[in-house]
Every structure is written in C-alpha cells, then in structure tokens.
C-alpha cells in the first residue's frame, strides 16, 4: 500500500499493542502502541510508512495522531492503567517543539490518563535537529511526569554522549543482532557498555525483539528490567491478562539462575584451588626475593594454567620480568621490569582487597591487549608489598566448565 492509499483508507488503520514484561514481577507492565492497516483481510505494519522520510511530514503526523487517539481512548477506560509506550519521530516532534503532543496528552489527562504512565519512545540516531533543544523539550515533558525512552539502541550506531545528554528513563535495546551468525564479540562489548552507561545515568534497560529463549536469557543476564518480543507476546489488537506469562517467566528465570550460579561456583572453586596451590608452591620456594627465579619456578609447576606471570608491588610497579609461554617454550622478557600497571581497571581495588583478605583473587573474563583472547588473571599476595599475577589462557578456561 502506498502513502496515498493509506491516507484515503484511514478507517482501516488500527492500533496494535505489544506487551512489555517486567523482570521483577514477571507481569505485563505496559504496551507499545504499533500502527497497523487492514489490507485484504490482514493487518499490515505501518512501520515502513512512518520511517519513509519521502512521505510528507503532515501525512505521517496525521496517522500517528489518529493511532494515538484510538489507543488513548482505549487506555482511559481501563481500571488499572499500564504504561503506554508511544513512538514519536524526534524530527517530527520538534516541528512544533512538542506542543501538539503535549496538548493532546493534557486533554486526555482531563479524561483520566495518568501522565506518569506515558512513555515516549524517541530514536536518537536519526535526529538531525539541535540536541540541546530536544533535551529542553524532554526536560519540560518530565515536569508532567512523562517518561522518555531512547529507542532502537544497538540497531544502528548510537552515540553514548548523545544518549547521556538526553538522560532518558529507559533505554530500548534491540536484540535482533544476537541471532545472526555474524554477530561478533564487538556487539556483546557494545551492549555491555550500554548496560554500564544505563547504570551510571540511572536508566532502565528494556530489551526488545526477544524471539527466542536464548535472547531472553541474554536480556536477563545483561541487566534487563523489561522485556518485549514475539517470544513473550505478539502484537495484537487486544490487551492481555497481566499474568499471561507469569509462570513461564518465573520458571525460565529459575533455570537462568541455576545456570549462572553453577558458573559462579566454578569461578570460586578455581579461585580456592589456586589459593591452595599457590600457598604450597610459594612456601616450598623460599628464595622469594628473586622474583625472576620465583616466576620461572612457578611457570614450570603451573602447567596449562598459565601463559604469563609477573610480580608487581602495591603501587603497580613491576618487580620482575614477564615470563611468557610462546609455542610451548617459556622465556623471560626483561623489558617489562618497573613498568607501572596502576592505571589498569580494578588494579588498586584488587590490591586493597588482597591486602585486606590475605587471599588471591580471580578476575572477570576480559580481552587480553596483547593476544586479543578472552582470559582471566589470578592475583595473589606474596607478602605485604608484592603481588603475583598469573594470566590464565583461553584454552584452559574453555576446557573447564563454567569459566567462560
Ligand atoms: Ca519502538
């Protein structure tokens, strides 16, 4: 259907609703309003119509407003009003500085609409106007209790600084990419960074396009408070019972928890084993004042557990060479002596933890700068001042359950 056909068949346009589920109660907390048009007895998405910038603005605004009226007329009749997520093109919204939308919402407030249940979804990356002015508008909307979500994060390049500036209440992250075979580590790293950003700016994460159990698990594991997608609920012209997925979500979450706990126990088990092993080895090797000898001795005794060892003091200055395994052969690299590592994330925090607990610590999984592989580091206090660092190779982690 082309734009003119749609404009002459507005009586066939209808709002569809897709439920948003919460991770804390496993219930429906709200609905995203989506545009559909009835065509040959089937409802077609109006998505392409709304995203086509060649279609006159006034057409798109007219259809958008029509859908919104229909949805709001429905929502104000409900006993308990769920969140209503409405998509707005930021470029169109700014044409009248958001005035007509606000007037429309205020008109419905008089009829019973609860404004702090209104969430406006904006796409940040196609906005071409002045971000400061958009930000002012958002701030103004907020004084009415209206919430702002940034839509389509992860789909196209999103700017962290722009998202930070808009300071949204909700970040909507699309998980479609996750199912592609071409999805690489970079995608996971970006999503992880977004989840850290969300935490810093106090935004809630909503994962959408959840179409499989695997995606749901990913959303749960990566700080998703809200979920949306075909796996949970297909958009429909009707609202559903709040508890439609309660049992299923609870059951699946229990599986996720069991799986994750098992992995965490594996990490703690390895950490304990390494503490015991190191205690024995270091005690056996008395001449700990010559650290190059110590790491050479340890490299022979740790086997597959390590590919790189070194010692640093509590200021991060390296007190030994690096000993590195390359093609099954260990060699000392003197040039690392006295390098400083205090600038690395968690370095000082871990030193203090080890000083306090008098025990070694196994790091999280991270990408090694030199090899590019996912590794973990075990740090171990040798005495009050110096600390041993053991880099554990990917192969070892891969071969032991729950360490990756
Ligand atoms: Ca949306």
Boltz pocket constraint, residues with backbone or C-beta under 6 A from the ligand:
constraints:
  - pocket:
      binder: B
      contacts: [[A, 32], [A, 87], [A, 121], [A, 151]]
      max_distance: 6.0
